[in-house]
Amino acid sequence: MQITTKTQMYDLLSNGTFGNRFRIWNTAEEMLEAVDNGFDWLVGLRCVGQPGLPYVHHLEPAQAIRLSIPLQETYQCGIRFYEASPDQFITIQGEITDYPHGYGVEWSHQKTHMREALSLQRFCDFSPRIPAIIRHHFNEPSYNDLIYLFDTYPNCTIEFTCYEILVGDLPGRNTVIWECRHY
């Protein structure tokens, strides 16, 4: 299967197709229901559509709702609300691509959202096998999830963040997947 649009990717991510992720709410009402049921952490706000649209990080839920309307109007985009990343625990983040003759990985150790992290610090590696930096930071269940994605979506690019702690909606993982794509 080829994942050729950002919208297709978001739908698959929201459905849990790519494995471990933070909670995602498609509407403000869904997010507020989670708050009513005990969610007490920060959220992110993402414009859904074309690559490169804004993502606003670490907002209180009420702030995210207030900001969502002008973002939708300005960018003519759909909005998704995300459980925020506990950035203080990031060990590595970036993307790894399955090329015909090996794997390329770009990463950063910066403890901020990925766009900023990669603009501040970017390392690159290419290897015929999955590079050691990935094997070093992904715990075993997370690494097995990565292999499953490459088997299921050959030649894809996977965006990820690894943490010092277990995170996400699947037990025992230290890595979340943000995207799996072919565009």
Number of C-alpha atoms within 10 A of each C-alpha: 8 15 18 12 14 19 15 14 23 21 12 16 20 17 11 17 14 21 21 24 24 21 16 21 20 14 15 18 11 13 24 16 13 14 13 10 9 9 13 12 14 17 25 20 26 21 21 21 18 11 11 10 12 13 16 18 18 19 18 14 23 13 14 23 19 11 14 22 12 11 20 15 10 8 14 12 17 17 21 21 24 24 23 20 23 16 15 11 16 21 19 22 29 22 20 24 22 20 15 9 10 14 18 19 22 17 23 23 19 20 18 19 19 21 11 12 18 18 10 12 12 14 11 12 14 16 13 12 11 18 16 10 12 17 12 10 19 24 19 14 15 22 18 11 20 21 12 14 19 16 12 13 18 17 18 22 23 22 20 22 25 25 23 15 13 16 20 18 14 17 10 15 23 25 32 26 23 20 20 27 20 18 12
